């Protein structure tokens, strides 16, 4: 699987990497969640939490998925970082607006 970049509107959150795994990767491979979990060396429950977007892609999980999918961990970590950053910015919007940027 190759890497791709998507420009997104700041009004819409980035896609959780678990959704990409659930909607794009697993169907393309035609493998069950149990089989993918086995190949990744994790429990089905752990994989289900990622696929349900209820658990982030950790560094270790990115290494596993990147190896499995053949596209390396960087893509998965960047997707998770974009997702986390967008949500943090939304939560902190008011607080961040009160912080002045240092000039020069």
URNOR-V382671 format. One line per field, one symbol per residue. ss: DSSP state (~ for helix, > for strand, _ for the rest). A space follows every 10 residues. Layout:
ss=???
This chain:
ss=__________ ______~~~~ ~~~~~~~~~_ __~~~~~~~~ ___~~~~~~~ ~_______~~ ~~~~~~~~~_ __~~~~~~~~ ~~~~~~~~~~ ~_~~~~~___ ____
